[in-house]
Amino acid sequence: PGLILLAPALSELARAGAQAGLRVAVEIFADRTYEDDGQLTPRAVAGAVIHDPAQARDHVLRMVDAGGIVTRQGAVLDVPFHSVCVHGDGAAALETARIVRAALLAQGHEVLPLPDLP
C-alpha cells in the first residue's frame, strides 16, 4: 500500500492501477510527441523524438500550462500528471532534465519526490 505506481498518461497501466486501488503517479514524456488519441507518436514518424533540450522544455511547459497532453496536431487532452520523464538513453538527457527542471522552478512550480505529492 505504500508503493506508488508510475505509469504513462492515458495508459492501460494507469487505468489498471487505479482500478486496483493503487496510488498512481501519471507521467508525461518531455522528449516524445503525442498523437490525438493520447498515444506516443510512433518513432518512425519524423519529429516523434525530441532531441533538442529547449524544444523538450517548451513541450513540457505547453503541457503544464494546458493542464494536459498537447498533441503534435495541437489538441489538448485533459489529463492531470505528476511526473515528467526524460529518456536517459539520449545524448542530451541530462541537459534536458536540467533545463526542464529549471524552467518549472522559474515558473513557480514545485518539484517534489513522488511520495510527497498530494
Backbone as XML, in Angstrom:
<?xml version="1.0"?>
<chain id="A" units="angstrom">
  <residue number="1" name="PRO">
    <atom name="N" x="0.804" y="-1.229" z="0.000"/>
    <atom name="CA" x="0.000" y="0.000" z="0.000"/>
    <atom name="C" x="0.834" y="1.275" z="0.000"/>
  </residue>
  <residue number="2" name="GLY">
    <atom name="N" x="2.105" y="1.196" z="0.396"/>
    <atom name="CA" x="2.948" y="2.378" z="0.417"/>
    <atom name="C" x="3.639" y="2.655" z="-0.899"/>
  </residue>
  <residue number="3" name="LEU">
    <atom name="N" x="3.529" y="1.730" z="-1.836"/>
    <atom name="CA" x="4.178" y="1.917" z="-3.131"/>
    <atom name="C" x="3.363" y="2.825" z="-4.031"/>
  </residue>
  <residue number="4" name="ILE">
    <atom name="N" x="4.046" y="3.457" z="-4.967"/>
    <atom name="CA" x="3.399" y="4.319" z="-5.953"/>
    <atom name="C" x="3.678" y="3.723" z="-7.324"/>
  </residue>
  <residue number="5" name="LEU">
    <atom name="N" x="2.636" y="3.512" z="-8.107"/>
    <atom name="CA" x="2.783" y="3.019" z="-9.466"/>
    <atom name="C" x="2.989" y="4.216" z="-10.386"/>
  </residue>
  <residue number="6" name="LEU">
    <atom name="N" x="4.134" y="4.268" z="-11.047"/>
    <atom name="CA" x="4.422" y="5.322" z="-12.014"/>
    <atom name="C" x="4.015" y="4.787" z="-13.383"/>
  </residue>
  <residue number="7" name="ALA">
    <atom name="N" x="3.073" y="5.468" z="-14.033"/>
    <atom name="CA" x="2.513" y="4.949" z="-15.279"/>
    <atom name="C" x="2.324" y="6.068" z="-16.288"/>
  </residue>
  <residue number="8" name="PRO">
    <atom name="N" x="2.523" y="5.774" z="-17.570"/>
    <atom name="CA" x="2.315" y="6.788" z="-18.609"/>
    <atom name="C" x="0.868" y="7.289" z="-18.624"/>
  </residue>
  <residue number="9" name="ALA">
    <atom name="N" x="0.713" y="8.555" z="-18.935"/>
    <atom name="CA" x="-0.613" y="9.172" z="-19.039"/>
    <atom name="C" x="-1.466" y="8.410" z="-20.042"/>
  </residue>
  <residue number="10" name="LEU">
    <atom name="N" x="-2.727" y="8.235" z="-19.705"/>
    <atom name="CA" x="-3.738" y="7.608" z="-20.559"/>
    <atom name="C" x="-3.422" y="6.157" z="-20.918"/>
  </residue>
  <residue number="11" name="SER">
    <atom name="N" x="-2.576" y="5.521" z="-20.126"/>
    <atom name="CA" x="-2.197" y="4.141" z="-20.421"/>
    <atom name="C" x="-3.121" y="3.154" z="-19.721"/>
  </residue>
  <residue number="12" name="GLU">
    <atom name="N" x="-3.144" y="1.928" z="-20.242"/>
    <atom name="CA" x="-3.876" y="0.846" z="-19.593"/>
    <atom name="C" x="-3.271" y="0.562" z="-18.219"/>
  </residue>
  <residue number="13" name="LEU">
    <atom name="N" x="-1.962" y="0.720" z="-18.090"/>
    <atom name="CA" x="-1.300" y="0.518" z="-16.810"/>
    <atom name="C" x="-1.843" y="1.486" z="-15.761"/>
  </residue>
  <residue number="14" name="ALA">
    <atom name="N" x="-1.984" y="2.749" z="-16.116"/>
    <atom name="CA" x="-2.523" y="3.739" z="-15.181"/>
    <atom name="C" x="-3.962" y="3.400" z="-14.803"/>
  </residue>
  <residue number="15" name="ARG">
    <atom name="N" x="-4.767" y="3.020" z="-15.793"/>
    <atom name="CA" x="-6.156" y="2.661" z="-15.519"/>
    <atom name="C" x="-6.244" y="1.425" z="-14.612"/>
  </residue>
  <residue number="16" name="ALA">
    <atom name="N" x="-5.451" y="0.418" z="-14.927"/>
    <atom name="CA" x="-5.484" y="-0.816" z="-14.132"/>
    <atom name="C" x="-5.031" y="-0.552" z="-12.700"/>
  </residue>
  <residue number="17" name="GLY">
    <atom name="N" x="-3.996" y="0.261" z="-12.545"/>
    <atom name="CA" x="-3.530" y="0.587" z="-11.206"/>
    <atom name="C" x="-4.594" y="1.301" z="-10.391"/>
  </residue>
  <residue number="18" name="ALA">
    <atom name="N" x="-5.254" y="2.266" z="-11.003"/>
    <atom name="CA" x="-6.316" y="2.998" z="-10.311"/>
    <atom name="C" x="-7.472" y="2.067" z="-9.956"/>
  </residue>
  <residue number="19" name="GLN">
    <atom name="N" x="-7.843" y="1.195" z="-10.893"/>
    <atom name="CA" x="-8.935" y="0.247" z="-10.627"/>
    <atom name="C" x="-8.585" y="-0.722" z="-9.507"/>
  </residue>
  <residue number="20" name="ALA">
    <atom name="N" x="-7.313" y="-1.033" z="-9.357"/>
    <atom name="CA" x="-6.865" y="-1.940" z="-8.301"/>
    <atom name="C" x="-6.701" y="-1.220" z="-6.968"/>
  </residue>
  <residue number="21" name="GLY">
    <atom name="N" x="-6.927" y="0.090" z="-6.958"/>
    <atom name="CA" x="-6.825" y="0.854" z="-5.728"/>
    <atom name="C" x="-5.419" y="1.297" z="-5.379"/>
  </residue>
  <residue number="22" name="LEU">
    <atom name="N" x="-4.510" y="1.208" z="-6.340"/>
    <atom name="CA" x="-3.143" y="1.641" z="-6.092"/>
    <atom name="C" x="-3.024" y="3.156" z="-6.191"/>
  </residue>
  <residue number="23" name="ARG">
    <atom name="N" x="-2.041" y="3.689" z="-5.538"/>
    <atom name="CA" x="-1.710" y="5.108" z="-5.711"/>
    <atom name="C" x="-0.924" y="5.198" z="-7.023"/>
  </residue>
  <residue number="24" name="VAL">
    <atom name="N" x="-1.436" y="5.965" z="-7.976"/>
    <atom name="CA" x="-0.839" y="6.044" z="-9.305"/>
    <atom name="C" x="-0.317" y="7.456" z="-9.545"/>
  </residue>
  <residue number="25" name="ALA">
    <atom name="N" x="0.933" y="7.552" z="-9.949"/>
    <atom name="CA" x="1.516" y="8.818" z="-10.388"/>
    <atom name="C" x="1.599" y="8.737" z="-11.912"/>
  </residue>
  <residue number="26" name="VAL">
    <atom name="N" x="0.960" y="9.659" z="-12.573"/>
    <atom name="CA" x="0.891" y="9.659" z="-14.035"/>
    <atom name="C" x="2.040" y="10.490" z="-14.586"/>
  </residue>
  <residue number="27" name="GLU">
    <atom name="N" x="2.712" y="9.941" z="-15.608"/>
    <atom name="CA" x="3.844" y="10.650" z="-16.189"/>
    <atom name="C" x="3.596" y="11.016" z="-17.642"/>
  </residue>
  <residue number="28" name="ILE">
    <atom name="N" x="4.212" y="12.127" z="-18.019"/>
    <atom name="CA" x="4.269" y="12.550" z="-19.418"/>
    <atom name="C" x="5.727" y="12.496" z="-19.845"/>
  </residue>
  <residue number="29" name="PHE">
    <atom name="N" x="5.946" y="12.572" z="-21.147"/>
    <atom name="CA" x="7.301" y="12.478" z="-21.675"/>
    <atom name="C" x="7.750" y="13.822" z="-22.247"/>
  </residue>
  <residue number="30" name="ALA">
    <atom name="N" x="8.898" y="14.274" z="-21.776"/>
    <atom name="CA" x="9.457" y="15.543" z="-22.241"/>
    <atom name="C" x="9.992" y="15.429" z="-23.654"/>
  </residue>
  <residue number="31" name="ASP">
    <atom name="N" x="10.467" y="14.254" z="-23.998"/>
    <atom name="CA" x="11.201" y="14.086" z="-25.251"/>
    <atom name="C" x="10.473" y="13.234" z="-26.292"/>
  </residue>
  <residue number="32" name="ARG">
    <atom name="N" x="9.155" y="13.123" z="-26.136"/>
    <atom name="CA" x="8.349" y="12.397" z="-27.114"/>
    <atom name="C" x="7.099" y="13.210" z="-27.413"/>
  </residue>
  <residue number="33" name="THR">
    <atom name="N" x="6.620" y="13.130" z="-28.652"/>
    <atom name="CA" x="5.380" y="13.799" z="-29.013"/>
    <atom name="C" x="4.218" y="12.811" z="-28.911"/>
  </residue>
  <residue number="34" name="TYR">
    <atom name="N" x="3.024" y="13.364" z="-28.872"/>
    <atom name="CA" x="1.802" y="12.581" z="-28.702"/>
    <atom name="C" x="0.866" y="12.769" z="-29.894"/>
  </residue>
  <residue number="35" name="GLU">
    <atom name="N" x="0.053" y="11.756" z="-30.110"/>
    <atom name="CA" x="-0.993" y="11.807" z="-31.124"/>
    <atom name="C" x="-2.309" y="12.209" z="-30.461"/>
  </residue>
  <residue number="36" name="ASP">
    <atom name="N" x="-3.325" y="12.525" z="-31.281"/>
    <atom name="CA" x="-4.607" y="12.966" z="-30.752"/>
    <atom name="C" x="-5.321" y="11.911" z="-29.908"/>
  </residue>
  <residue number="37" name="ASP">
    <atom name="N" x="-4.954" y="10.636" z="-30.061"/>
    <atom name="CA" x="-5.563" y="9.592" z="-29.235"/>
    <atom name="C" x="-4.825" y="9.400" z="-27.905"/>
  </residue>
  <residue number="38" name="GLY">
    <atom name="N" x="-3.816" y="10.226" z="-27.648"/>
    <atom name="CA" x="-3.069" y="10.163" z="-26.407"/>
    <atom name="C" x="-1.878" y="9.221" z="-26.433"/>
  </residue>
  <residue number="39" name="GLN">
    <atom name="N" x="-1.705" y="8.519" z="-27.539"/>
    <atom name="CA" x="-0.578" y="7.608" z="-27.663"/>
    <atom name="C" x="0.666" y="8.368" z="-28.110"/>
  </residue>
  <residue number="40" name="LEU">
    <atom name="N" x="1.822" y="7.822" z="-27.782"/>
    <atom name="CA" x="3.055" y="8.420" z="-28.266"/>
    <atom name="C" x="3.109" y="8.304" z="-29.786"/>
  </residue>
  <residue number="41" name="THR">
    <atom name="N" x="3.654" y="9.323" z="-30.418"/>
    <atom name="CA" x="3.861" y="9.276" z="-31.857"/>
    <atom name="C" x="4.844" y="8.150" z="-32.158"/>
  </residue>
  <residue number="42" name="PRO">
    <atom name="N" x="4.524" y="7.285" z="-33.122"/>
    <atom name="CA" x="5.469" y="6.213" z="-33.458"/>
    <atom name="C" x="6.843" y="6.786" z="-33.822"/>
  </residue>
  <residue number="43" name="ARG">
    <atom name="N" x="7.876" y="6.124" z="-33.370"/>
    <atom name="CA" x="9.244" y="6.602" z="-33.611"/>
    <atom name="C" x="9.578" y="6.714" z="-35.095"/>
  </residue>
  <residue number="44" name="ALA">
    <atom name="N" x="8.876" y="5.986" z="-35.950"/>
    <atom name="CA" x="9.128" y="6.049" z="-37.390"/>
    <atom name="C" x="8.668" y="7.372" z="-37.999"/>
  </residue>
  <residue number="45" name="VAL">
    <atom name="N" x="7.849" y="8.128" z="-37.265"/>
    <atom name="CA" x="7.354" y="9.420" z="-37.749"/>
    <atom name="C" x="8.387" y="10.496" z="-37.424"/>
  </residue>
  <residue number="46" name="ALA">
    <atom name="N" x="8.733" y="11.292" z="-38.427"/>
    <atom name="CA" x="9.702" y="12.369" z="-38.219"/>
    <atom name="C" x="9.228" y="13.295" z="-37.093"/>
  </residue>
  <residue number="47" name="GLY">
    <atom name="N" x="10.132" y="13.609" z="-36.180"/>
    <atom name="CA" x="9.814" y="14.508" z="-35.075"/>
    <atom name="C" x="9.201" y="13.831" z="-33.866"/>
  </residue>
  <residue number="48" name="ALA">
    <atom name="N" x="9.032" y="12.519" z="-33.898"/>
    <atom name="CA" x="8.425" y="11.796" z="-32.773"/>
    <atom name="C" x="9.279" y="11.880" z="-31.520"/>
  </residue>
  <residue number="49" name="VAL">
    <atom name="N" x="10.587" y="11.897" z="-31.712"/>
    <atom name="CA" x="11.517" y="12.008" z="-30.594"/>
    <atom name="C" x="12.096" y="13.417" z="-30.618"/>
  </residue>
  <residue number="50" name="ILE">
    <atom name="N" x="12.018" y="14.088" z="-29.478"/>
    <atom name="CA" x="12.529" y="15.449" z="-29.360"/>
    <atom name="C" x="13.956" y="15.362" z="-28.823"/>
  </residue>
  <residue number="51" name="HIS">
    <atom name="N" x="14.912" y="15.767" z="-29.637"/>
    <atom name="CA" x="16.323" y="15.681" z="-29.260"/>
    <atom name="C" x="16.856" y="16.986" z="-28.667"/>
  </residue>
  <residue number="52" name="ASP">
    <atom name="N" x="16.241" y="18.098" z="-29.030"/>
    <atom name="CA" x="16.717" y="19.405" z="-28.587"/>
    <atom name="C" x="16.171" y="19.710" z="-27.191"/>
  </residue>
  <residue number="53" name="PRO">
    <atom name="N" x="17.041" y="19.943" z="-26.201"/>
    <atom name="CA" x="16.580" y="20.220" z="-24.840"/>
    <atom name="C" x="15.624" y="21.416" z="-24.740"/>
  </residue>
  <residue number="54" name="ALA">
    <atom name="N" x="15.873" y="22.459" z="-25.510"/>
    <atom name="CA" x="14.987" y="23.629" z="-25.466"/>
    <atom name="C" x="13.600" y="23.290" z="-26.006"/>
  </residue>
  <residue number="55" name="GLN">
    <atom name="N" x="13.540" y="22.471" z="-27.035"/>
    <atom name="CA" x="12.234" y="22.045" z="-27.560"/>
    <atom name="C" x="11.509" y="21.164" z="-26.551"/>
  </residue>
  <residue number="56" name="ALA">
    <atom name="N" x="12.248" y="20.293" z="-25.862"/>
    <atom name="CA" x="11.643" y="19.450" z="-24.834"/>
    <atom name="C" x="11.102" y="20.320" z="-23.697"/>
  </residue>
  <residue number="57" name="ARG">
    <atom name="N" x="11.871" y="21.316" z="-23.290"/>
    <atom name="CA" x="11.411" y="22.252" z="-22.249"/>
    <atom name="C" x="10.116" y="22.921" z="-22.660"/>
  </residue>
  <residue number="58" name="ASP">
    <atom name="N" x="10.086" y="23.435" z="-23.888"/>
    <atom name="CA" x="8.888" y="24.120" z="-24.380"/>
    <atom name="C" x="7.697" y="23.173" z="-24.453"/>
  </residue>
  <residue number="59" name="HIS">
    <atom name="N" x="7.939" y="21.940" z="-24.846"/>
    <atom name="CA" x="6.900" y="20.907" z="-24.924"/>
    <atom name="C" x="6.292" y="20.670" z="-23.537"/>
  </residue>
  <residue number="60" name="VAL">
    <atom name="N" x="7.150" y="20.527" z="-22.535"/>
    <atom name="CA" x="6.670" y="20.309" z="-21.170"/>
    <atom name="C" x="5.902" y="21.525" z="-20.675"/>
  </residue>
  <residue number="61" name="LEU">
    <atom name="N" x="6.437" y="22.708" z="-20.883"/>
    <atom name="CA" x="5.753" y="23.917" z="-20.405"/>
    <atom name="C" x="4.393" y="24.092" z="-21.068"/>
  </residue>
  <residue number="62" name="ARG">
    <atom name="N" x="4.278" y="23.738" z="-22.346"/>
    <atom name="CA" x="2.968" y="23.792" z="-23.013"/>
    <atom name="C" x="1.978" y="22.865" z="-22.310"/>
  </residue>
  <residue number="63" name="MET">
    <atom name="N" x="2.442" y="21.679" z="-21.947"/>
    <atom name="CA" x="1.544" y="20.723" z="-21.296"/>
    <atom name="C" x="1.191" y="21.164" z="-19.877"/>
  </residue>
  <residue number="64" name="VAL">
    <atom name="N" x="2.154" y="21.709" z="-19.162"/>
    <atom name="CA" x="1.872" y="22.223" z="-17.823"/>
    <atom name="C" x="0.862" y="23.359" z="-17.913"/>
  </residue>
  <residue number="65" name="ASP">
    <atom name="N" x="1.077" y="24.289" z="-18.826"/>
    <atom name="CA" x="0.167" y="25.423" z="-18.980"/>
    <atom name="C" x="-1.232" y="24.977" z="-19.408"/>
  </residue>
  <residue number="66" name="ALA">
    <atom name="N" x="-1.295" y="23.928" z="-20.244"/>
    <atom name="CA" x="-2.580" y="23.434" z="-20.752"/>
    <atom name="C" x="-3.283" y="22.526" z="-19.747"/>
  </residue>
  <residue number="67" name="GLY">
    <atom name="N" x="-2.540" y="22.003" z="-18.791"/>
    <atom name="CA" x="-3.127" y="21.079" z="-17.834"/>
    <atom name="C" x="-3.369" y="19.696" z="-18.403"/>
  </residue>
  <residue number="68" name="GLY">
    <atom name="N" x="-2.610" y="19.346" z="-19.413"/>
    <atom name="CA" x="-2.754" y="18.028" z="-20.022"/>
    <atom name="C" x="-1.801" y="17.867" z="-21.186"/>
  </residue>
  <residue number="69" name="ILE">
    <atom name="N" x="-1.965" y="16.760" z="-21.878"/>
    <atom name="CA" x="-1.111" y="16.468" z="-23.022"/>
    <atom name="C" x="-1.478" y="17.390" z="-24.183"/>
  </residue>
  <residue number="70" name="VAL">
    <atom name="N" x="-0.472" y="17.971" z="-24.799"/>
    <atom name="CA" x="-0.662" y="18.741" z="-26.032"/>
    <atom name="C" x="-0.098" y="17.882" z="-27.159"/>
  </residue>
  <residue number="71" name="THR">
    <atom name="N" x="-0.959" y="17.526" z="-28.098"/>
    <atom name="CA" x="-0.553" y="16.634" z="-29.174"/>
    <atom name="C" x="0.195" y="17.402" z="-30.256"/>
  </residue>
  <residue number="72" name="ARG">
    <atom name="N" x="0.850" y="16.661" z="-31.130"/>
    <atom name="CA" x="1.580" y="17.334" z="-32.210"/>
    <atom name="C" x="0.621" y="17.997" z="-33.193"/>
  </residue>
  <residue number="73" name="GLN">
    <atom name="N" x="-0.642" y="17.591" z="-33.178"/>
    <atom name="CA" x="-1.648" y="18.234" z="-34.023"/>
    <atom name="C" x="-2.254" y="19.472" z="-33.345"/>
  </residue>
  <residue number="74" name="GLY">
    <atom name="N" x="-1.898" y="19.701" z="-32.073"/>
    <atom name="CA" x="-2.353" y="20.887" z="-31.358"/>
    <atom name="C" x="-3.532" y="20.676" z="-30.427"/>
  </residue>
  <residue number="75" name="ALA">
    <atom name="N" x="-4.057" y="19.468" z="-30.359"/>
    <atom name="CA" x="-5.165" y="19.196" z="-29.440"/>
    <atom name="C" x="-4.637" y="19.139" z="-28.008"/>
  </residue>
  <residue number="76" name="VAL">
    <atom name="N" x="-5.515" y="19.449" z="-27.076"/>
    <atom name="CA" x="-5.184" y="19.342" z="-25.654"/>
    <atom name="C" x="-6.036" y="18.233" z="-25.063"/>
  </residue>
  <residue number="77" name="LEU">
    <atom name="N" x="-5.379" y="17.238" z="-24.479"/>
    <atom name="CA" x="-6.067" y="16.127" z="-23.825"/>
    <atom name="C" x="-6.002" y="16.366" z="-22.326"/>
  </residue>
  <residue number="78" name="ASP">
    <atom name="N" x="-7.156" y="16.589" z="-21.739"/>
    <atom name="CA" x="-7.246" y="16.939" z="-20.325"/>
    <atom name="C" x="-6.878" y="15.727" z="-19.474"/>
  </residue>
  <residue number="79" name="VAL">
    <atom name="N" x="-5.665" y="15.698" z="-18.992"/>
    <atom name="CA" x="-5.203" y="14.605" z="-18.142"/>
    <atom name="C" x="-4.202" y="15.161" z="-17.131"/>
  </residue>
  <residue number="80" name="PRO">
    <atom name="N" x="-4.533" y="15.062" z="-15.846"/>
    <atom name="CA" x="-3.576" y="15.518" z="-14.848"/>
    <atom name="C" x="-2.361" y="14.596" z="-14.832"/>
  </residue>
  <residue number="81" name="PHE">
    <atom name="N" x="-1.207" y="15.148" z="-14.539"/>
    <atom name="CA" x="0.005" y="14.333" z="-14.473"/>
    <atom name="C" x="0.861" y="14.795" z="-13.308"/>
  </residue>
  <residue number="82" name="HIS">
    <atom name="N" x="1.742" y="13.889" z="-12.878"/>
    <atom name="CA" x="2.535" y="14.120" z="-11.675"/>
    <atom name="C" x="4.033" y="14.075" z="-11.914"/>
  </residue>
  <residue number="83" name="SER">
    <atom name="N" x="4.432" y="13.564" z="-13.060"/>
    <atom name="CA" x="5.844" y="13.317" z="-13.311"/>
    <atom name="C" x="6.175" y="13.611" z="-14.768"/>
  </residue>
  <residue number="84" name="VAL">
    <atom name="N" x="7.401" y="14.046" z="-14.980"/>
    <atom name="CA" x="7.903" y="14.295" z="-16.332"/>
    <atom name="C" x="9.079" y="13.355" z="-16.552"/>
  </residue>
  <residue number="85" name="CYS">
    <atom name="N" x="8.969" y="12.509" z="-17.564"/>
    <atom name="CA" x="10.022" y="11.555" z="-17.882"/>
    <atom name="C" x="10.922" y="12.112" z="-18.981"/>
  </residue>
  <residue number="86" name="VAL">
    <atom name="N" x="12.214" y="11.984" z="-18.768"/>
    <atom name="CA" x="13.215" y="12.253" z="-19.799"/>
    <atom name="C" x="13.931" y="10.932" z="-20.025"/>
  </residue>
  <residue number="87" name="HIS">
    <atom name="N" x="13.869" y="10.424" z="-21.239"/>
    <atom name="CA" x="14.532" y="9.154" z="-21.531"/>
    <atom name="C" x="16.043" y="9.297" z="-21.345"/>
  </residue>
  <residue number="88" name="GLY">
    <atom name="N" x="16.608" y="8.452" z="-20.544"/>
    <atom name="CA" x="18.015" y="8.551" z="-20.198"/>
    <atom name="C" x="18.980" y="8.059" z="-21.250"/>
  </residue>
  <residue number="89" name="ASP">
    <atom name="N" x="18.468" y="7.493" z="-22.342"/>
    <atom name="CA" x="19.361" y="6.943" z="-23.360"/>
    <atom name="C" x="19.716" y="7.942" z="-24.456"/>
  </residue>
  <residue number="90" name="GLY">
    <atom name="N" x="19.210" y="9.160" z="-24.371"/>
    <atom name="CA" x="19.529" y="10.178" z="-25.367"/>
    <atom name="C" x="20.779" y="10.954" z="-24.981"/>
  </residue>
  <residue number="91" name="ALA">
    <atom name="N" x="21.486" y="11.431" z="-25.975"/>
    <atom name="CA" x="22.735" y="12.167" z="-25.731"/>
    <atom name="C" x="22.509" y="13.433" z="-24.904"/>
  </residue>
  <residue number="92" name="ALA">
    <atom name="N" x="21.326" y="14.032" z="-25.022"/>
    <atom name="CA" x="21.054" y="15.287" z="-24.325"/>
    <atom name="C" x="20.169" y="15.093" z="-23.093"/>
  </residue>
  <residue number="93" name="ALA">
    <atom name="N" x="20.066" y="13.874" z="-22.599"/>
    <atom name="CA" x="19.141" y="13.579" z="-21.497"/>
    <atom name="C" x="19.416" y="14.426" z="-20.253"/>
  </residue>
  <residue number="94" name="LEU">
    <atom name="N" x="20.651" y="14.491" z="-19.829"/>
    <atom name="CA" x="20.977" y="15.235" z="-18.621"/>
    <atom name="C" x="20.685" y="16.723" z="-18.798"/>
  </residue>
  <residue number="95" name="GLU">
    <atom name="N" x="21.093" y="17.272" z="-19.931"/>
    <atom name="CA" x="20.815" y="18.688" z="-20.195"/>
    <atom name="C" x="19.315" y="18.943" z="-20.265"/>
  </residue>
  <residue number="96" name="THR">
    <atom name="N" x="18.584" y="18.043" z="-20.900"/>
    <atom name="CA" x="17.127" y="18.187" z="-20.998"/>
    <atom name="C" x="16.508" y="18.199" z="-19.608"/>
  </residue>
  <residue number="97" name="ALA">
    <atom name="N" x="16.886" y="17.251" z="-18.772"/>
    <atom name="CA" x="16.336" y="17.192" z="-17.418"/>
    <atom name="C" x="16.649" y="18.468" z="-16.639"/>
  </residue>
  <residue number="98" name="ARG">
    <atom name="N" x="17.865" y="18.958" z="-16.785"/>
    <atom name="CA" x="18.254" y="20.180" z="-16.063"/>
    <atom name="C" x="17.439" y="21.388" z="-16.507"/>
  </residue>
  <residue number="99" name="ILE">
    <atom name="N" x="17.266" y="21.582" z="-17.818"/>
    <atom name="CA" x="16.563" y="22.797" z="-18.239"/>
    <atom name="C" x="15.055" y="22.691" z="-18.047"/>
  </residue>
  <residue number="100" name="VAL">
    <atom name="N" x="14.516" y="21.481" z="-18.111"/>
    <atom name="CA" x="13.083" y="21.312" z="-17.818"/>
    <atom name="C" x="12.841" y="21.641" z="-16.346"/>
  </residue>
  <residue number="101" name="ARG">
    <atom name="N" x="13.666" y="21.092" z="-15.476"/>
    <atom name="CA" x="13.518" y="21.369" z="-14.045"/>
    <atom name="C" x="13.664" y="22.855" z="-13.751"/>
  </residue>
  <residue number="102" name="ALA">
    <atom name="N" x="14.687" y="23.479" z="-14.318"/>
    <atom name="CA" x="14.917" y="24.905" z="-14.093"/>
    <atom name="C" x="13.739" y="25.740" z="-14.584"/>
  </residue>
  <residue number="103" name="ALA">
    <atom name="N" x="13.185" y="25.379" z="-15.726"/>
    <atom name="CA" x="12.049" y="26.131" z="-16.280"/>
    <atom name="C" x="10.820" y="25.992" z="-15.388"/>
  </residue>
  <residue number="104" name="LEU">
    <atom name="N" x="10.574" y="24.797" z="-14.890"/>
    <atom name="CA" x="9.426" y="24.594" z="-13.997"/>
    <atom name="C" x="9.590" y="25.408" z="-12.717"/>
  </residue>
  <residue number="105" name="LEU">
    <atom name="N" x="10.775" y="25.368" z="-12.139"/>
    <atom name="CA" x="11.022" y="26.146" z="-10.926"/>
    <atom name="C" x="10.909" y="27.643" z="-11.191"/>
  </residue>
  <residue number="106" name="ALA">
    <atom name="N" x="11.407" y="28.094" z="-12.339"/>
    <atom name="CA" x="11.348" y="29.517" z="-12.687"/>
    <atom name="C" x="9.909" y="29.999" z="-12.826"/>
  </residue>
  <residue number="107" name="GLN">
    <atom name="N" x="9.016" y="29.095" z="-13.197"/>
    <atom name="CA" x="7.599" y="29.465" z="-13.321"/>
    <atom name="C" x="6.830" y="29.286" z="-12.013"/>
  </residue>
  <residue number="108" name="GLY">
    <atom name="N" x="7.544" y="28.935" z="-10.946"/>
    <atom name="CA" x="6.910" y="28.834" z="-9.642"/>
    <atom name="C" x="6.337" y="27.465" z="-9.295"/>
  </residue>
  <residue number="109" name="HIS">
    <atom name="N" x="6.639" y="26.458" z="-10.097"/>
    <atom name="CA" x="6.163" y="25.114" z="-9.799"/>
    <atom name="C" x="7.097" y="24.442" z="-8.801"/>
  </residue>
  <residue number="110" name="GLU">
    <atom name="N" x="6.546" y="23.562" z="-7.994"/>
    <atom name="CA" x="7.360" y="22.786" z="-7.069"/>
    <atom name="C" x="7.789" y="21.487" z="-7.738"/>
  </residue>
  <residue number="111" name="VAL">
    <atom name="N" x="8.989" y="21.056" z="-7.440"/>
    <atom name="CA" x="9.465" y="19.755" z="-7.890"/>
    <atom name="C" x="9.611" y="18.920" z="-6.622"/>
  </residue>
  <residue number="112" name="LEU">
    <atom name="N" x="8.769" y="17.896" z="-6.506"/>
    <atom name="CA" x="8.699" y="17.104" z="-5.282"/>
    <atom name="C" x="8.994" y="15.639" z="-5.549"/>
  </residue>
  <residue number="113" name="PRO">
    <atom name="N" x="9.474" y="14.926" z="-4.534"/>
    <atom name="CA" x="9.561" y="13.473" z="-4.659"/>
    <atom name="C" x="8.143" y="12.902" z="-4.744"/>
  </residue>
  <residue number="114" name="LEU">
    <atom name="N" x="7.966" y="11.816" z="-5.463"/>
    <atom name="CA" x="6.640" y="11.237" z="-5.629"/>
    <atom name="C" x="5.906" y="11.002" z="-4.305"/>
  </residue>
  <residue number="115" name="PRO">
    <atom name="N" x="6.564" y="10.498" z="-3.257"/>
    <atom name="CA" x="5.812" y="10.281" z="-2.009"/>
    <atom name="C" x="5.238" y="11.560" z="-1.390"/>
  </residue>
  <residue number="116" name="ASP">
    <atom name="N" x="5.769" y="12.711" z="-1.774"/>
    <atom name="CA" x="5.299" y="13.973" z="-1.210"/>
    <atom name="C" x="4.156" y="14.598" z="-2.000"/>
  </residue>
  <residue number="117" name="LEU">
    <atom name="N" x="3.761" y="13.958" z="-3.097"/>
    <atom name="CA" x="2.666" y="14.504" z="-3.898"/>
    <atom name="C" x="1.359" y="14.423" z="-3.125"/>
  </residue>
  <residue number="118" name="PRO">
    <atom name="N" x="0.509" y="15.422" z="-3.341"/>
    <atom name="CA" x="-0.787" y="15.402" z="-2.651"/>
    <atom name="C" x="-1.687" y="14.272" z="-3.142"/>
  </residue>
</chain>
